[in-house]
Amino acid sequence: MNERAKRVRLPPDTLLDVRELKVEFRLREGTVRAVNEVSFRVKRGKTLGIIGESGSGKSVTAQAMLRLTPAPGMISDGEIWLNRNPEDRDDIVNLADISATGELIRDIRWNDISMIFQEPMTSFSPVHSIEDQITEAMLLHIEKINRSGARQRAVELLTRVGIFNAEELVDAFPFQFSGGMRQRAMIAMALTCSPQLLIADEPTTALDVTIEAQILALIKELQAEYQMAVIFITHDIAVIGEVSDDVIVMYMGQIMEQGSVEQIFDNPLHPYTRALWRSIPTVDGTLERLQPIEGTIPGPFDEHAGCPFYSRCDSRVSGVCDKIPPPLVEVERGHQVRCILYEEDETHGTG
């Protein structure tokens, strides 16, 4: 443990503490700031939902935690503190400081943090059986487990996630599974070493609504069973409401709003959060045309003197929002928003 780590202490209920994280892709055409000064905490046994349109930096944030940022991406600043042992507040690691290919991060992957990737068909190797891919992590990370024991645990996990006749299907290849079965197998693989934190990156993408509901219910059941924390990444704000305790709304690599799920759903403040709400259908009230968010996400190389949402915002103030970068202000305990409209409340205490 380095000297810097010894000076950091986290509350007992905090598993992960991300501080001012920056992830950049330095390309010939310019620098893409995929994640820009993002800070949040993940509490033990709780679910943090991260929502935003494609390109908002959600997946890159998750990849940074496991040091899986694809080249030429890099963590340019910030800290990612992981408290590995709930009984020892000094057993803490800054994931941003350790080697992305070293033994420590290899031990943390699967054992402490595991991930359900966005598209299971491309995440699984097409030329290796389901058994080979699930047992590989166990054989690498679990001491005193042999091939036979790993296979038996793989069958048990596949059965637990709802794959019937797992004793035979464990020998199948990914292309022989349906989309829903592949996603269940991916969840089983993520649980092989009983991680403290499960990152679910768009786990219901491309699944029909019935299978989506089953996968969401399964993740919640497994979270309670394994006492895991979960980071749930999605572009669907309705899904976030079903699974999350706390919510982060991201846009262009920045946090636009964050708070408890009740705060975000009952009192959405940022114009972007409100626009996301208006763009989803409801089952009650009168039938109205959905209101898509006007415009498109700016290009990755675009520079923003003010708010990155300015060009699409229906509450923008010309000469202010396009000139001054808004800070993240707390409008009530635990509820923060990055918008110039709330700065006066914060400054004068009228919020």
ZIWO-V767239 format. One line per field, one symbol per residue. ss: DSSP state (H for helix, E for strand, - for the rest). psi: psi as a letter, one per 20 degrees, with the letter a starting at -180 (. if undefined). burial: # if it has 9 or more other C-alpha atoms within 8 Angstrom, else .. A space follows every 50 residues. Layout:
# ZIWO-V767239
ss = ???
psi = ???
burial = ???
This chain:
# ZIWO-V767239
ss = --HHHH-------EEEEEEEEEEEEEE--EEEEEEEEEEEEEE---EEEE E------HHHHHHHH-------EEEEEEEEEEE--------EEE------ --HHHHHHHHH-EEEE---HHHH-----EHHHHHHHHHHHH-----HHHH HHHHHHHHHH-----HHHH---EHHH--HHHHHHHHHHHH------EEEE E-------HHHHHHHHHHHHHHHHHH--EEEEEE--HHHHHHH--EEEEE E--EEEEEEEHHHHHH----HHHHHHHH---------------------- ---------HHH---------------EEEEE--EEEE-HHHHHHHHH-- -
psi = prhhhhippqqhjpgpopolpppqoorhiaponhpnlpprqpqpjrpppp qrrpjijghhgghhhjljpqqkqqoirrqnppohoiiniimqpohiirpi jrhghhhgpgggprporgohhihqpijqrggghhhghghhioqkpagghh gghgggghghjjoqlhhgihirqhiiqrghhhhghhgghhjhjmqhppoo olijpjqrhghghggghgggghghgilqqpoopriohhghhhiqhqppoq pljqohqqarhgghhhmpgphgghhggijqqriraqoqpqnqpqarpqqh ipqohcpijgiipjjqoqifhjhppproqohroioqqnphijhhgggjkj .
burial = ....##.......#############....#########.########## ##...###.########.#...###..#######.#..#..#####.#.. ....#.############.##....#..###.###.###.##..#....# #.#######.#.#..#...#####..#.###################### ###...#...##..##.#.#.###..#########.#..##.######## ###########.##...#########.##..................... .....###.#.##......#######.####...######.#####.... .
